[in-house]
Every structure is written in C-alpha cells, then in structure tokens.
Amino acid sequence: MDYGIALCVLGESAPDDLGAPLISLHRMQMEHVIRSAFFGGPATEEELKRFVVNDEMPTVLTANGRKRRLSITELTERVEPFFDTEGDGKVTRVVRSHYGLISGVVHGGRDLLALYGEPGQPIGFSVDKKSLVQIIDHAVSFAHLATIVVAKSAVDSPERFSELMLPHFQAIKAYVARQQARVYE
C-alpha cells in the first residue's frame, strides 16, 4: 500500500522530474505484492521457512538438473488463484507484459538512457503522460491486490472476507469508472 501511495504522490507532484523513481517503485510494488500473496497463499511451510531463515525464494529444477529461482512471472502464475479462483490470468498477463519494460528502467542501460535523452531534446526525464497514468493505474490495481492479501490473511471465512472487502471493491470500481470516463473525453 505504501508503494501505491508513494506512486500517486510522485505522479501528482513531480512526474517530469521523478518519473524514473515512480517506475522503479512500481516494480518493487509488483514484486512485494506477488511475494506476499505467495507466502500468504500457496507457499508450503518449507518454502516459508527457507525464506525466513535464508532469504531465499522458491526454486525449480531445470532440464539439466540445476536449480534456479522462480521468475516473477512464474510466481505470479502460482498466486493468481489466490486473488481470484476463477480468474482469467489478468494479473499474470500484466506482470508478463510490464515487468520486463520497467526492469529496464530499474537496472539502467538503454531503457533508462532513452528516458533521459532523446536526440534533439533537452536532457531530462521524458515519458508521455499516458504511460505515466497507466503506471499509476497499475499501482492502484496492485494496491488493491495488496488489500486482498491482507484481508485474506486476517479473516477466517469467505463471508467475513466479502464483508470486509465490499467497501474497497466499490471504491476500486468507482476509480476504474472515473479512469474509463477520462479515456473517452
């Protein structure tokens, strides 16, 4: 939730100067929400213990018998049912399509350089407003997913979860409706 709030503050107050940190925060937000959903949902006791004791995420065996950590997309596929048992894979699609793009900004290189110095343009961060609004929309969505993780961890029945989340679902639906209305204006 803190990442979502910070993203909105950065987006509102200084998108031209702080767009790269905004993008970096969104990547961290995605990772934290997916990891918390994993440990709050499908993780085994052994995986949770390994994480707490050794700070290690789950691994899988490769075809050549070596271990490698699950990618964020693979982890998202495992936690998708935690958010919606009848889901259509939307969270995984969002992570798959955006994670690589924002990772390029986080880790530097061509993607970050391109944001700070288009040929013939003044040096400075330059991402179109539409892209920044989309990142903030995704940040709001991931804050919503974080709320689901917290609520599912705090309650003991589907009825209590529904009761607890109803005002939140209504607020997120209103936000989406406002965003869609802006798109058509």
C-alpha positions as a Markdown table, in Angstrom:
| # | Residue | x | y | z |
|---|---|---|---|---|
| 1 | Met | 0.0 | 0.0 | 0.0 |
| 2 | Asp | 2.9 | 2.4 | 0.8 |
| 3 | Tyr | 4.3 | 2.0 | -2.7 |
| 4 | Gly | 0.9 | 2.8 | -4.2 |
| 5 | Ile | 0.6 | 5.9 | -2.1 |
| 6 | Ala | 4.1 | 7.0 | -3.0 |
| 7 | Leu | 3.5 | 6.4 | -6.7 |
| 8 | Cys | 0.4 | 8.6 | -6.6 |
| 9 | Val | 2.2 | 11.3 | -4.7 |
| 10 | Leu | 5.1 | 11.3 | -7.2 |
| 11 | Gly | 2.8 | 11.1 | -10.2 |
| 12 | Glu | 0.8 | 14.1 | -8.9 |
| 13 | Ser | 3.6 | 16.3 | -7.6 |
| 14 | Ala | 6.6 | 15.8 | -10.0 |
| 15 | Pro | 6.0 | 13.4 | -12.9 |
| 16 | Asp | 8.5 | 15.3 | -15.1 |
| 17 | Asp | 11.3 | 15.1 | -12.5 |
| 18 | Leu | 10.6 | 11.9 | -10.7 |
| 19 | Gly | 9.1 | 9.6 | -13.3 |
| 20 | Ala | 12.0 | 7.1 | -13.2 |
| 21 | Pro | 11.7 | 6.6 | -9.4 |
| 22 | Leu | 7.9 | 6.3 | -10.0 |
| 23 | Ile | 8.6 | 3.4 | -12.4 |
| 24 | Ser | 11.1 | 1.8 | -10.1 |
| 25 | Leu | 8.7 | 1.9 | -7.2 |
| 26 | His | 6.0 | 0.2 | -9.3 |
| 27 | Arg | 8.4 | -2.7 | -10.0 |
| 28 | Met | 9.1 | -3.1 | -6.3 |
| 29 | Gln | 5.4 | -2.9 | -5.5 |
| 30 | Met | 4.6 | -5.6 | -8.0 |
| 31 | Glu | 7.3 | -7.9 | -6.5 |
| 32 | His | 6.2 | -7.3 | -2.9 |
| 33 | Val | 2.5 | -7.9 | -3.7 |
| 34 | Ile | 3.2 | -11.1 | -5.6 |
| 35 | Arg | 5.6 | -12.4 | -2.9 |
| 36 | Ser | 3.2 | -11.6 | -0.1 |
| 37 | Ala | 0.4 | -13.4 | -2.0 |
| 38 | Phe | 2.7 | -16.4 | -2.4 |
| 39 | Phe | 3.6 | -16.6 | 1.3 |
| 40 | Gly | 0.1 | -15.8 | 2.3 |
| 41 | Gly | -1.3 | -18.4 | -0.1 |
| 42 | Pro | 0.2 | -21.3 | -1.9 |
| 43 | Ala | 3.7 | -21.4 | -0.3 |
| 44 | Thr | 4.5 | -24.6 | 1.6 |
| 45 | Glu | 5.8 | -24.4 | 5.2 |
| 46 | Glu | 9.2 | -25.4 | 3.9 |
| 47 | Glu | 9.2 | -22.6 | 1.4 |
| 48 | Leu | 8.2 | -20.1 | 4.0 |
| 49 | Lys | 10.8 | -21.4 | 6.4 |
| 50 | Arg | 13.5 | -21.2 | 3.7 |
| 51 | Phe | 12.5 | -17.6 | 3.0 |
| 52 | Val | 12.5 | -16.5 | 6.7 |
| 53 | Val | 15.8 | -18.3 | 7.6 |
| 54 | Asn | 17.8 | -17.9 | 4.4 |
| 55 | Asp | 16.0 | -15.1 | 2.5 |
| 56 | Glu | 15.6 | -17.4 | -0.5 |
| 57 | Met | 12.6 | -17.5 | -2.9 |
| 58 | Pro | 11.4 | -20.9 | -4.2 |
| 59 | Thr | 13.5 | -22.7 | -6.8 |
| 60 | Val | 12.7 | -25.2 | -9.6 |
| 61 | Leu | 14.9 | -27.8 | -11.2 |
| 62 | Thr | 15.9 | -27.0 | -14.8 |
| 63 | Ala | 16.2 | -29.6 | -17.6 |
| 64 | Asn | 19.9 | -30.0 | -16.9 |
| 65 | Gly | 19.3 | -30.7 | -13.2 |
| 66 | Arg | 20.3 | -27.3 | -11.8 |
| 67 | Lys | 18.3 | -25.2 | -9.5 |
| 68 | Arg | 17.1 | -21.7 | -10.4 |
| 69 | Arg | 14.8 | -19.2 | -8.7 |
| 70 | Leu | 11.2 | -18.9 | -9.9 |
| 71 | Ser | 10.8 | -15.9 | -12.1 |
| 72 | Ile | 8.3 | -13.2 | -11.1 |
| 73 | Thr | 6.0 | -14.4 | -13.9 |
| 74 | Glu | 6.2 | -18.0 | -12.7 |
| 75 | Leu | 5.5 | -16.9 | -9.2 |
| 76 | Thr | 2.5 | -14.8 | -10.4 |
| 77 | Glu | 1.1 | -17.8 | -12.2 |
| 78 | Arg | 1.2 | -19.7 | -8.9 |
| 79 | Val | -0.5 | -17.0 | -6.9 |
| 80 | Glu | -3.1 | -16.0 | -9.5 |
| 81 | Pro | -5.8 | -18.2 | -7.9 |
| 82 | Phe | -5.1 | -16.6 | -4.5 |
| 83 | Phe | -6.6 | -13.4 | -5.9 |
| 84 | Asp | -9.4 | -14.9 | -7.9 |
| 85 | Thr | -10.1 | -18.7 | -8.0 |
| 86 | Glu | -12.0 | -18.2 | -11.3 |
| 87 | Gly | -9.6 | -15.6 | -12.6 |
| 88 | Asp | -8.7 | -15.2 | -16.2 |
| 89 | Gly | -5.0 | -14.8 | -15.7 |
| 90 | Lys | -5.1 | -11.0 | -15.9 |
| 91 | Val | -2.5 | -10.4 | -13.1 |
| 92 | Thr | -0.1 | -12.8 | -14.9 |
| 93 | Arg | -0.6 | -11.0 | -18.2 |
| 94 | Val | 0.0 | -7.6 | -16.6 |
| 95 | Val | 3.2 | -8.8 | -14.9 |
| 96 | Arg | 4.4 | -10.6 | -18.1 |
| 97 | Ser | 3.8 | -7.6 | -20.3 |
| 98 | His | 5.1 | -4.8 | -18.0 |
| 99 | Tyr | 7.7 | -6.3 | -15.7 |
| 100 | Gly | 10.4 | -6.5 | -18.4 |
| 101 | Leu | 9.8 | -3.0 | -19.5 |
| 102 | Ile | 10.0 | -1.5 | -16.1 |
| 103 | Ser | 13.0 | -3.7 | -15.2 |
| 104 | Gly | 15.0 | -1.9 | -17.9 |
| 105 | Val | 14.4 | 1.4 | -16.2 |
| 106 | Val | 15.4 | -0.1 | -12.8 |
| 107 | His | 18.6 | -1.7 | -14.0 |
| 108 | Gly | 19.7 | 1.1 | -16.3 |
| 109 | Gly | 21.0 | 0.7 | -19.7 |
| 110 | Arg | 19.3 | 1.6 | -23.0 |
| 111 | Asp | 15.8 | 1.9 | -21.5 |
| 112 | Leu | 16.8 | 4.3 | -18.8 |
| 113 | Leu | 19.1 | 6.3 | -21.1 |
| 114 | Ala | 16.3 | 6.6 | -23.6 |
| 115 | Leu | 14.1 | 8.2 | -21.0 |
| 116 | Tyr | 16.7 | 10.9 | -20.2 |
| 117 | Gly | 18.0 | 12.0 | -23.5 |
| 118 | Glu | 16.0 | 11.7 | -26.8 |
| 119 | Pro | 18.1 | 13.1 | -29.7 |
| 120 | Gly | 17.4 | 16.8 | -30.2 |
| 121 | Gln | 15.5 | 17.1 | -26.9 |
| 122 | Pro | 16.7 | 18.7 | -23.7 |
| 123 | Ile | 18.2 | 16.3 | -21.2 |
| 124 | Gly | 15.6 | 15.2 | -18.7 |
| 125 | Phe | 13.1 | 12.5 | -18.0 |
| 126 | Ser | 10.6 | 12.2 | -20.8 |
| 127 | Val | 7.7 | 9.7 | -20.7 |
| 128 | Asp | 4.4 | 10.6 | -22.2 |
| 129 | Lys | 1.6 | 11.4 | -19.7 |
| 130 | Lys | -0.5 | 8.5 | -20.9 |
| 131 | Ser | 2.2 | 6.0 | -19.9 |
| 132 | Leu | 2.6 | 7.6 | -16.5 |
| 133 | Val | -1.1 | 7.4 | -15.9 |
| 134 | Gln | -1.1 | 3.8 | -16.9 |
| 135 | Ile | 1.6 | 3.1 | -14.4 |
| 136 | Ile | -0.3 | 4.8 | -11.7 |
| 137 | Asp | -3.4 | 2.8 | -12.7 |
| 138 | His | -1.4 | -0.4 | -12.3 |
| 139 | Ala | -0.1 | 0.8 | -9.0 |
| 140 | Val | -3.7 | 1.4 | -7.8 |
| 141 | Ser | -4.5 | -2.1 | -9.0 |
| 142 | Phe | -1.6 | -3.7 | -7.2 |
| 143 | Ala | -2.5 | -1.7 | -4.0 |
| 144 | His | -6.0 | -3.4 | -4.4 |
| 145 | Leu | -4.3 | -6.8 | -4.7 |
| 146 | Ala | -2.3 | -6.0 | -1.6 |
| 147 | Thr | -5.5 | -5.3 | 0.3 |
| 148 | Ile | -6.8 | -8.7 | -0.8 |
| 149 | Val | -3.7 | -10.4 | 0.6 |
| 150 | Val | -4.1 | -8.6 | 3.9 |
| 151 | Ala | -7.8 | -9.3 | 4.2 |
| 152 | Lys | -7.4 | -13.0 | 3.3 |
| 153 | Ser | -4.7 | -13.3 | 5.9 |
| 154 | Ala | -6.8 | -11.6 | 8.5 |
| 155 | Val | -10.1 | -13.4 | 8.2 |
| 156 | Asp | -11.3 | -16.9 | 8.7 |
| 157 | Ser | -14.3 | -17.2 | 6.4 |
| 158 | Pro | -15.3 | -16.2 | 2.8 |
| 159 | Glu | -18.3 | -14.3 | 4.3 |
| 160 | Arg | -16.1 | -12.2 | 6.5 |
| 161 | Phe | -13.7 | -11.5 | 3.6 |
| 162 | Ser | -16.6 | -10.4 | 1.4 |
| 163 | Glu | -18.0 | -8.1 | 4.2 |
| 164 | Leu | -14.6 | -6.6 | 4.8 |
| 165 | Met | -13.8 | -6.1 | 1.2 |
| 166 | Leu | -17.1 | -4.7 | -0.1 |
| 167 | Pro | -16.3 | -1.0 | 0.5 |
| 168 | His | -12.9 | -1.5 | -1.0 |
| 169 | Phe | -14.3 | -3.2 | -4.1 |
| 170 | Gln | -16.8 | -0.4 | -4.5 |
| 171 | Ala | -14.1 | 2.2 | -4.3 |
| 172 | Ile | -11.9 | 0.5 | -6.9 |
| 173 | Lys | -14.9 | 0.1 | -9.2 |
| 174 | Ala | -15.5 | 3.9 | -8.9 |
| 175 | Tyr | -11.9 | 4.6 | -9.6 |
| 176 | Val | -11.9 | 2.4 | -12.7 |
| 177 | Ala | -15.2 | 4.1 | -13.9 |
| 178 | Arg | -13.6 | 7.5 | -13.5 |
| 179 | Gln | -10.5 | 6.4 | -15.4 |
| 180 | Gln | -12.5 | 5.0 | -18.2 |
| 181 | Ala | -14.6 | 8.2 | -18.4 |
| 182 | Arg | -11.3 | 10.2 | -18.8 |
| 183 | Val | -10.2 | 7.9 | -21.7 |
| 184 | Tyr | -13.4 | 8.8 | -23.6 |
| 185 | Glu | -13.1 | 12.5 | -23.0 |
